[in-house]
Amino acid sequence: METLTAADLLAALGHESRLSIYRLLVQAGPRGLHAGAIGESLGLPAPTLSFHLAHLSRVGLASRRQEGRFVIYAADFPMMNQLIGFLTANCCGGNPCVAAAGAPACEDAPACPACDALPGDLA
């Protein structure tokens, strides 16, 4: 992922309403939610919700599909994973982080600043 792309994604999530919408979409899973349910859950008026959903869709964090008369929005999990991968690519000096679930301890790595643990501490 390019740095500029990551910056665009993070900027989109840097707004309180968009972050709340995105977290709700992540919780909903791949099935997503229709726009009305999102607005009702977060107490956002339709024009405001539409603006924020369009922004999340434009940067690639959310997708939309039509199901009958409903527009369903869903988090784009591959894009989310790419962003997380970009943010953690150099964690623990490029070694797997000791705090990651199921990850092996960092071999010959100094203390991990991201997880504040020493190699083997969580083993």
Buried (B, 14 or more C-beta within 10 A) or exposed (E): EEEEBBEBBEEBBEBEBBBBBBEBBBEBEEEBBBBEBBBEBBEBEEEEBBEBBEBBBEBBBBBBEEEEEBBBBBBBBEBBEBBEEBBEEEBBEEBBBBBBEEEEBBEEBEBBEBBEBBBEEEE
